[in-house]
Amino acid sequence: MKVTFNYKTGEPAVSLDIDEGLTVMEGARQEGVEGIVAECGGGAICGTCHVIVDGAWFERCGPVDPGEEVLLGLSPEREATSRLACQIEVTAELDGVTVTIPENQL
């Protein structure tokens, strides 16, 4: 499934094919996408894989759970469609999703 990563810094976008069933964070880490630090490895306890989901795709990413909500609340760059990439499972419904990586992670 195709996932495109834009950067708030203006760097060129990166488009990846990520296997269905992986998370956006896992695919980004496998390919070395800059800005996805993922210090906790996907445990949703660090907030260093923050992405801003394009508004057209946000609802398809599933609900934000309470723990994720707390971590996102700590981010100075949080936006209405912010998510942790480790909590977004890549599915056929998300093929073509676009996310933006903030300038700074927690």
DSSP file with accessible surface (Angstrom, degrees, kcal/mol):
  #  RESIDUE AA STRUCTURE BP1 BP2  ACC     N-H-->O    O-->H-N    N-H-->O    O-->H-N    TCO  KAPPA ALPHA  PHI   PSI    X-CA   Y-CA   Z-CA
    1    1 A M              0   0   57      0, 0.0    17,-3.4     0, 0.0     2,-0.4   0.000 360.0 360.0 360.0 140.5    0.0    0.0    0.0
    2    2 A K  E     +A   17   0A  84     15,-0.2    94,-2.9    13,-0.1    95,-0.6  -0.627 360.0 178.7 -86.2 132.1    1.3    3.4   -0.9
    3    3 A V  E     -Ab  16  97A   1     13,-2.6    13,-2.9    -2,-0.4     2,-0.5  -1.000  12.6-155.2-129.6 129.6    2.0    5.9    1.9
    4    4 A T  E     -Ab  15  98A  24     93,-2.5    95,-2.8    -2,-0.4     2,-0.6  -0.923   2.4-157.2-109.9 131.6    3.4    9.4    1.2
    5    5 A F  E     -Ab  14  99A   0      9,-3.4     9,-2.5    -2,-0.5     2,-0.2  -0.937  10.0-171.4-108.1 115.5    5.4   11.3    3.8
    6    6 A N  E     - b   0 100A  58     93,-3.2    95,-3.1    -2,-0.6     2,-0.4  -0.671  14.8-135.5 -97.3 162.7    5.5   15.1    3.4
    7    7 A Y  E >   - b   0 101A  26      4,-0.6     3,-1.4    -2,-0.2    96,-0.1  -0.969  11.6-148.2-123.4 135.0    7.8   17.3    5.6
    8    8 A K  T 3  S+     0   0   83     93,-2.1    -1,-0.1    -2,-0.4    95,-0.1   0.729 100.8  66.4 -66.6 -20.6    6.9   20.6    7.3
    9    9 A T  T 3  S-     0   0   68     92,-0.3    -1,-0.3    93,-0.1    -3,-0.0   0.571 116.7-112.1 -77.3 -10.4   10.5   21.6    6.7
   10   10 A G    <   +     0   0   65     -3,-1.4    -2,-0.1     1,-0.3     3,-0.1   0.448  65.8 148.0  93.0   0.1   10.0   21.6    2.9
   11   11 A E        -     0   0   94      1,-0.1    -4,-0.6    -5,-0.0    -1,-0.3  -0.291  61.6 -80.7 -62.1 156.9   12.2   18.6    2.2
   12   12 A P        -     0   0  112      0, 0.0    -1,-0.1     0, 0.0    -7,-0.0  -0.267  53.0-104.5 -60.1 144.3   11.0   16.5   -0.8
   13   13 A A        -     0   0   53     -3,-0.1     2,-0.4    -7,-0.1    -7,-0.2  -0.279  27.7-142.5 -65.9 154.4    8.2   14.0   -0.1
   14   14 A V  E     -A    5   0A  47     -9,-2.5    -9,-3.4     2,-0.0     2,-0.5  -0.987  11.0-163.4-121.5 125.9    8.9   10.3    0.3
   15   15 A S  E     -A    4   0A  64     -2,-0.4     2,-0.3   -11,-0.2   -11,-0.2  -0.943  13.4-179.2-111.3 132.8    6.5    7.7   -1.1
   16   16 A L  E     -A    3   0A  18    -13,-2.9   -13,-2.6    -2,-0.5     2,-0.7  -0.930  30.9-131.3-127.3 153.3    6.7    4.1    0.1
   17   17 A D  E     -A    2   0A 120     -2,-0.3     2,-0.4   -15,-0.2   -15,-0.2  -0.933  33.5-171.4 -98.9 115.6    5.0    0.9   -0.6
   18   18 A I        -     0   0    4    -17,-3.4     3,-0.1    -2,-0.7     6,-0.1  -0.937  26.2-109.7-113.4 133.2    4.3   -0.5    2.9
   19   19 A D    >   -     0   0  117     -2,-0.4     3,-1.9     1,-0.1    71,-0.2  -0.328  38.7-102.2 -62.0 138.7    3.0   -4.1    3.4
   20   20 A E  T 3  S+     0   0  115      1,-0.2    71,-0.2    69,-0.1    -1,-0.1  -0.313 108.1  34.2 -58.1 138.5   -0.6   -4.3    4.5
   21   21 A G  T 3  S+     0   0   41     69,-2.9    -1,-0.2     1,-0.5     2,-0.1   0.095  95.0 102.2  98.9 -23.2   -0.8   -5.2    8.3
   22   22 A L  S <  S-     0   0   38     -3,-1.9    68,-3.4    68,-0.1    -1,-0.5  -0.446  75.7-112.2 -79.3 166.5    2.3   -3.2    9.2
   23   23 A T  B  >  -E   89   0B  22     66,-0.3     4,-2.3    -2,-0.1    66,-0.2  -0.607  23.9-111.7 -92.7 162.9    1.9    0.2   10.8
   24   24 A V  H  > S+     0   0    1     64,-2.3     4,-2.3    61,-0.7    62,-0.2   0.910 120.9  52.8 -57.8 -39.6    2.9    3.5    9.1
   25   25 A M  H  > S+     0   0    3     60,-1.5     4,-2.7    63,-0.2     5,-0.2   0.926 106.5  51.2 -63.1 -44.5    5.7    3.7   11.7
   26   26 A E  H  > S+     0   0   75     59,-0.2     4,-2.4     1,-0.2    -1,-0.2   0.929 111.7  47.0 -61.1 -44.3    7.1    0.2   10.9
   27   27 A G  H  X S+     0   0    2     -4,-2.3     4,-1.5     1,-0.2    -1,-0.2   0.912 112.3  50.2 -63.2 -40.8    7.2    0.9    7.2
   28   28 A A  H  X>S+     0   0    1     -4,-2.3     5,-2.6    -5,-0.2     4,-0.5   0.915 111.5  48.0 -64.6 -42.2    8.9    4.3    7.8
   29   29 A R  H ><5S+     0   0  131     -4,-2.7     3,-1.0     1,-0.2    -1,-0.2   0.908 107.7  55.2 -65.2 -41.6   11.5    2.7   10.1
   30   30 A Q  H 3<5S+     0   0  127     -4,-2.4    -1,-0.2     1,-0.3    -2,-0.2   0.858 115.7  38.9 -59.9 -33.9   12.2   -0.1    7.6
   31   31 A E  H 3<5S-     0   0  124     -4,-1.5    -1,-0.3    -5,-0.2    -2,-0.2   0.371 112.2-117.1 -99.9   1.5   13.0    2.5    4.9
   32   32 A G  T <<5 -     0   0   52     -3,-1.0     2,-0.2    -4,-0.5    -3,-0.2   0.847  39.3-172.1  70.1  35.9   14.8    5.0    7.1
   33   33 A V    > < -     0   0   13     -5,-2.6     3,-1.3    -6,-0.1    -1,-0.2  -0.456  25.9-118.9 -64.9 123.6   12.3    7.8    6.7
   34   34 A E  T 3  S+     0   0  134     -2,-0.2    -1,-0.1     1,-0.2     3,-0.1  -0.371  93.6  28.3 -61.7 139.4   13.8   10.9    8.3
   35   35 A G  T 3  S+     0   0   30      1,-0.1     2,-1.0    -2,-0.1    -1,-0.2   0.235  88.0 103.9  95.3 -13.6   11.8   12.4   11.2
   36   36 A I    <   +     0   0   12     -3,-1.3    13,-0.2     1,-0.2    -1,-0.1  -0.827  40.1 166.9-100.1  94.3   10.1    9.2   12.3
   37   37 A V        -     0   0   75     11,-1.7    12,-0.2    -2,-1.0    -1,-0.2   0.926  11.6-175.3 -77.5 -47.6   12.2    8.5   15.4
   38   38 A A    >   +     0   0    5     10,-1.3     3,-1.5    -3,-0.2    11,-0.1   0.902   6.3 175.3  53.5  52.4   10.0    5.8   17.0
   39   39 A E  T 3  S+     0   0  144      1,-0.3    -1,-0.1     2,-0.1    -3,-0.0   0.821  75.7  48.0 -58.5 -35.0   12.1    5.5   20.2
   40   40 A C  T 3  S-     0   0   42      1,-0.0     3,-0.3     0, 0.0    -1,-0.3   0.481 107.8-122.9 -89.1  -2.3    9.7    3.1   21.9
   41   41 A G  S <  S-     0   0   40     -3,-1.5    -2,-0.1     1,-0.2    -3,-0.0   0.672  75.0 -41.6  73.7  15.3    9.5    0.8   18.8
   42   42 A G  S    S+     0   0   27    -17,-0.0    -1,-0.2   -16,-0.0   -16,-0.1   0.566 100.9 122.4 110.2  11.8    5.7    1.1   18.4
   43   43 A G  S    S-     0   0   48     -3,-0.3    -2,-0.1    -5,-0.1    44,-0.0   0.423  73.8-125.0 -85.1   0.8    4.5    0.8   22.0
   44   44 A A  S    S+     0   0   19      1,-0.1    27,-0.1    24,-0.0    -1,-0.0   0.891  82.4 108.4  56.1  43.1    2.7    4.2   21.9
   45   45 A I  S    S+     0   0  132     26,-0.0    -1,-0.1    23,-0.0    23,-0.0   0.374  73.0  41.1-127.0   4.8    4.6    5.4   24.9
   46   46 A C  S    S-     0   0   28     60,-0.0    60,-0.0     0, 0.0    -7,-0.0   0.678  79.0-140.7-125.3 -30.4    7.0    8.0   23.5
   47   47 A G    >   +     0   0    3      1,-0.1    59,-0.8    58,-0.1     3,-0.8   0.631  60.9 126.0  78.8  13.9    5.2   10.1   20.9
   48   48 A T  T 3   +     0   0    2      1,-0.2   -11,-1.7    57,-0.2   -10,-1.3   0.248  64.3  60.7 -94.3  17.5    8.3   10.3   18.6
   49   49 A C  T 3  S+     0   0    4    -12,-0.2    36,-2.4   -13,-0.2    -1,-0.2  -0.018  73.2 155.4-124.8  29.5    6.4    9.0   15.5
   50   50 A H  E <   +C   84   0A   2     -3,-0.8     2,-0.3    34,-0.2    34,-0.2  -0.298  13.8 172.8 -59.3 131.2    3.9   11.9   15.4
   51   51 A V  E     -C   83   0A   0     32,-2.8    32,-2.8    50,-0.2     2,-0.6  -0.956  31.8-129.8-135.3 158.2    2.4   12.5   12.0
   52   52 A I  E     -CD  82 100A   9     48,-2.7    48,-2.5    -2,-0.3     2,-0.3  -0.955  27.4-142.6-109.7 114.5   -0.3   14.8   10.7
   53   53 A V  E     - D   0  99A   1     28,-2.4    46,-0.2    -2,-0.6     5,-0.1  -0.599  25.6-103.8 -80.1 134.7   -2.7   12.8    8.6
   54   54 A D    >>  -     0   0   75     44,-2.7     3,-2.3    -2,-0.3     4,-1.0  -0.353  35.2-119.2 -54.0 134.4   -4.2   14.6    5.5
   55   55 A G  T 34 S+     0   0   52      1,-0.3     4,-0.5     2,-0.2     3,-0.4   0.794 110.4  60.9 -52.5 -34.6   -7.7   15.5    6.5
   56   56 A A  T 34 S+     0   0   68      1,-0.2    -1,-0.3     2,-0.1     4,-0.1   0.727 113.4  37.6 -66.4 -19.9   -9.3   13.4    3.7
   57   57 A W  T X> S+     0   0   41     -3,-2.3     3,-0.8    41,-0.2     4,-0.6   0.556  88.9  95.0-106.1 -13.4   -7.8   10.3    5.3
   58   58 A F  G >< S+     0   0   39     -4,-1.0     3,-1.6    -3,-0.4     4,-0.2   0.884  84.0  48.4 -54.9 -49.9   -8.1   11.0    9.0
   59   59 A E  G >4 S+     0   0  161     -4,-0.5     3,-1.2     1,-0.3    -1,-0.3   0.827 105.3  60.5 -63.3 -28.8  -11.3    9.2    9.7
   60   60 A R  G <4 S+     0   0  107     -3,-0.8    -1,-0.3     1,-0.2    -2,-0.2   0.632  90.0  72.0 -73.7 -13.5  -10.1    6.0    7.9
   61   61 A C  G << S-     0   0   13     -3,-1.6    28,-0.3    -4,-0.6    -1,-0.2   0.520 105.3-119.1 -80.2  -6.3   -7.2    5.7   10.3
   62   62 A G    <   -     0   0   31     -3,-1.2    -1,-0.2    -4,-0.2    -2,-0.0  -0.142  45.1 -40.6  90.3 171.6   -9.5    4.6   13.1
   63   63 A P        -     0   0  121      0, 0.0     2,-0.5     0, 0.0    -4,-0.0  -0.313  53.3-117.0 -74.4 154.7  -10.1    6.1   16.5
   64   64 A V        -     0   0   40      4,-0.0    -2,-0.1    19,-0.0    19,-0.0  -0.786  32.1-139.3 -87.3 123.9   -7.5    7.7   18.7
   65   65 A D     >  -     0   0   68     -2,-0.5     4,-2.4     1,-0.1     3,-0.2  -0.423  24.5-103.5 -83.2 165.0   -7.2    5.8   22.0
   66   66 A P  H  > S+     0   0  109      0, 0.0     4,-1.9     0, 0.0     5,-0.1   0.866 119.2  51.4 -57.6 -40.0   -6.8    7.6   25.4
   67   67 A G  H  > S+     0   0   41      2,-0.2     4,-1.9     1,-0.2     5,-0.2   0.913 111.3  47.6 -64.5 -41.4   -3.1    6.8   25.7
   68   68 A E  H  > S+     0   0    1      1,-0.2     4,-2.8     2,-0.2     5,-0.3   0.913 108.1  56.8 -64.2 -40.1   -2.4    8.2   22.2
   69   69 A E  H  X S+     0   0   82     -4,-2.4     4,-2.0     1,-0.2    -2,-0.2   0.906 105.6  50.8 -58.3 -42.4   -4.4   11.2   23.0
   70   70 A V  H  X S+     0   0   99     -4,-1.9     4,-0.7     2,-0.2    -1,-0.2   0.944 112.0  46.2 -62.2 -47.8   -2.3   12.0   26.1
   71   71 A L  H >< S+     0   0   24     -4,-1.9     3,-1.1     1,-0.2     4,-0.5   0.913 111.4  51.0 -64.2 -42.3    1.0   11.7   24.1
   72   72 A L  H >< S+     0   0    1     -4,-2.8     3,-1.4     1,-0.3    -1,-0.2   0.872 102.3  62.6 -63.2 -33.4   -0.4   13.8   21.2
   73   73 A G  H 3< S+     0   0   51     -4,-2.0    -1,-0.3     1,-0.3    -2,-0.2   0.727  98.3  56.9 -64.4 -19.1   -1.4   16.5   23.8
   74   74 A L  T << S+     0   0  113     -3,-1.1    -1,-0.3    -4,-0.7    -2,-0.2   0.616  84.7 100.2 -85.1 -14.0    2.3   16.9   24.7
   75   75 A S    X   -     0   0   12     -3,-1.4     3,-1.4    -4,-0.5    30,-0.1  -0.606  61.6-154.2 -80.2 125.8    3.3   17.7   21.2
   76   76 A P  T 3  S+     0   0  114      0, 0.0    -1,-0.1     0, 0.0    29,-0.1   0.704  97.1  51.3 -69.1 -14.5    3.8   21.4   20.5
   77   77 A E  T 3  S+     0   0   35     27,-0.2    -2,-0.1    -5,-0.1    -3,-0.0   0.162  78.9 142.3-107.8  19.0    3.1   20.8   16.8
   78   78 A R    <   -     0   0   85     -3,-1.4     2,-0.3    -6,-0.2   -26,-0.1  -0.309  26.2-175.2 -62.5 140.5   -0.2   18.9   17.3
   79   79 A E    >   -     0   0   78      4,-0.0     3,-1.9     1,-0.0    -2,-0.0  -0.797  43.4 -92.1-127.2 173.3   -2.9   19.5   14.8
   80   80 A A  T 3  S+     0   0   96      1,-0.3    -2,-0.1    -2,-0.3   -28,-0.0   0.786 126.2  42.4 -59.8 -27.2   -6.5   18.4   14.6
   81   81 A T  T 3  S+     0   0   30    -28,-0.1   -28,-2.4     2,-0.0    -1,-0.3   0.073  84.3 138.0-109.8  25.5   -5.5   15.4   12.5
   82   82 A S  E <   +C   52   0A   2     -3,-1.9     2,-0.3   -30,-0.2   -30,-0.2  -0.441  22.5 165.4 -70.8 144.4   -2.4   14.4   14.4
   83   83 A R  E     -C   51   0A   4    -32,-2.8   -32,-2.8    -2,-0.1     2,-0.5  -0.957  42.1-106.6-147.0 163.8   -1.8   10.7   15.1
   84   84 A L  E >   -C   50   0A   2     -2,-0.3     3,-2.1   -34,-0.2   -34,-0.2  -0.858  27.3-139.9 -91.3 127.9    1.1    8.5   16.2
   85   85 A A  G >  S+     0   0    0    -36,-2.4   -60,-1.5    -2,-0.5     3,-1.3   0.787 100.1  65.0 -62.1 -24.5    2.3    6.5   13.2
   86   86 A C  G 3  S+     0   0    8      1,-0.3    -1,-0.3   -62,-0.2   -36,-0.1   0.647 100.2  52.7 -72.2 -11.3    2.7    3.4   15.3
   87   87 A Q  G <  S+     0   0   60     -3,-2.1     2,-0.7     1,-0.1    -1,-0.3   0.345  89.3  87.4-105.1   5.2   -1.1    3.4   15.8
   88   88 A I    <   -     0   0    2     -3,-1.3   -64,-2.3    -4,-0.2     2,-0.4  -0.894  65.5-156.5-109.2 104.9   -2.0    3.6   12.1
   89   89 A E  B     -E   23   0B 112     -2,-0.7     2,-0.5   -28,-0.3   -66,-0.3  -0.663  21.4-120.3 -81.2 133.4   -2.2    0.1   10.6
   90   90 A V        +     0   0    2    -68,-3.4   -69,-2.9    -2,-0.4     2,-0.3  -0.619  45.2 163.3 -76.5 123.1   -1.8    0.0    6.8
   91   91 A T    >   -     0   0   39     -2,-0.5     3,-1.5   -71,-0.2     4,-0.3  -0.855  55.2 -98.9-131.9 169.1   -4.9   -1.4    5.2
   92   92 A A  G >  S+     0   0   61     -2,-0.3     3,-1.5     1,-0.3    -1,-0.0   0.853 122.6  61.6 -58.2 -33.9   -6.2   -1.5    1.6
   93   93 A E  G 3  S+     0   0  120      1,-0.3    -1,-0.3   -33,-0.1   -33,-0.1   0.761 104.1  49.0 -65.1 -23.1   -8.5    1.4    2.7
   94   94 A L  G X  S+     0   0    4     -3,-1.5     3,-2.6    -5,-0.1     2,-0.3   0.332  75.2 134.2 -99.5   7.1   -5.5    3.5    3.4
   95   95 A D  T <  S+     0   0   84     -3,-1.5   -92,-0.1     1,-0.3    -3,-0.0  -0.425  78.2  20.8 -60.1 116.1   -3.7    2.9    0.1
   96   96 A G  T 3  S+     0   0   29    -94,-2.9    -1,-0.3    -2,-0.3   -93,-0.2   0.388  87.2 158.9 104.2   0.6   -2.6    6.3   -1.0
   97   97 A V  E <   -b    3   0A   1     -3,-2.6   -93,-2.5   -95,-0.6     2,-0.4  -0.184  27.2-150.6 -59.1 145.5   -2.7    8.0    2.4
   98   98 A T  E     +b    4   0A  32    -95,-0.2   -44,-2.7   -44,-0.1     2,-0.3  -0.980  16.3 177.8-120.7 132.6   -0.6   11.1    2.9
   99   99 A V  E     -bD   5  53A   1    -95,-2.8   -93,-3.2    -2,-0.4     2,-0.4  -0.924  19.6-138.5-128.2 157.2    0.9   12.2    6.2
  100  100 A T  E     -bD   6  52A  35    -48,-2.5   -48,-2.7    -2,-0.3   -93,-0.2  -0.966  12.1-140.2-117.8 133.8    3.1   15.1    7.2
  101  101 A I  E     -b    7   0A   1    -95,-3.1   -93,-2.1    -2,-0.4   -92,-0.3  -0.797  24.7-126.9 -91.6 124.9    6.0   14.8    9.5
  102  102 A P        -     0   0    6      0, 0.0   -93,-0.1     0, 0.0     3,-0.1  -0.199  22.1-109.6 -65.8 165.9    6.3   17.8   11.9
  103  103 A E  S    S+     0   0  115      1,-0.1     2,-0.4   -95,-0.1    -2,-0.0   0.857 101.4  27.9 -64.4 -34.5    9.6   19.7   12.2
  104  104 A N        -     0   0  104      0, 0.0     2,-0.2     0, 0.0   -27,-0.2  -0.983  67.2-152.8-133.2 141.3   10.2   18.3   15.7
  105  105 A Q              0   0   35     -2,-0.4   -57,-0.2     1,-0.2   -58,-0.1  -0.624 360.0 360.0 -99.4 166.2    9.2   15.1   17.5
  106  106 A L              0   0   78    -59,-0.8    -1,-0.2    -2,-0.2   -31,-0.1  -0.200 360.0 360.0 -57.5 360.0    8.8   14.9   21.3
